[in-house]
């Protein structure tokens, strides 16, 4: 999904630290994430921004809430897998 900060009027007045999937993808490609927990921080920021900006727009607020729920499950699974890989590598 593309950033909305330059396309939606008033966004930058409300959201002081924007985050979006495009930024996250760039950070991932650049190796800026040291682990899933770092990704989770940006994902939570993005979802918090969505909830704050859309607090009066039920449609987008609900959509963001659903996305947070799905994304959190995916990240939780990835964190569990990361822990397994880390513990196995410890013994190698």
N, C-alpha and C positions, 0 to 999 in steps of 0.2 A: 504494500500500500504506500502511496506517495504521501509526503508530508503535506499538511494542510495549513501550516503556519503562514504562508504567503498568499494563500488562496481564500482564507476565511477571515473576513473583517472582524477585528477585535480579538483575535486569537492571542496575539503577542501581549496584549494588555492583561490578559487573564493568566496565560501560561508563561511562566518565567523560564522554565527549563524544558524546552520541547524534546520529545523523543518519538521516533516512528520506526517502522520496520526497515525502511531504507537505511536509516542511520545504523540500526542494529546489524543489518547485513554488511555494511561497510566495515563496522568494527570487527565483525566476525572474520571477514576476509583479510583484514589487516592484522589479525592476531591480537586484538586488544582485549579480548575476553580470556582470562586465565582459567575459567571454569564456568560451569552452568550457573553458579551463584551470581557471577558478574552479569550474566545475561538476564537472570531473574530481576536484578535491580533495575535494569533498563526497561524490562517488560512491565514491571510494577509501576515505574514512573510513567510510562506511556498510558497505562490503564488508569492511573490516578489522574493524569491530565485529561483523559477522555471523560471521566466521571465529573471532574470539576467543570470543564468547559460545557458539558452537555447536561448539567444538573436540571435545567428547565426544559430539556427536550427529551421526553420519555422514550421516543423511538431510538435515538442514538445512545442514550444512557443504557437502555436494556441491551442493545447490540453490544456495547462495550462490556457490560456485565457478563454476557454470554462468552465473549471473546476472552475475558479474564479467566473465567471458569475453565474453558477448554485449554488455554495456554498454560494455566497453572498445573493442570493434570499432566500435560506434556512435559513441562519443566520438572515436575516432581519425579516422573519416570526417568527422565534423563539424569537427574541428580542421583537417583538410586543406582542407575547403571554406572555412572561415574564413580560412585563409591565402591562398587564391586570391582571395577577395572583397577582402581587405585589400590585396593586391598590385595588383589591378585598380583599386581606388579611389585608390591612390597615383598612378596615371597619369591620372586624370580631373581 
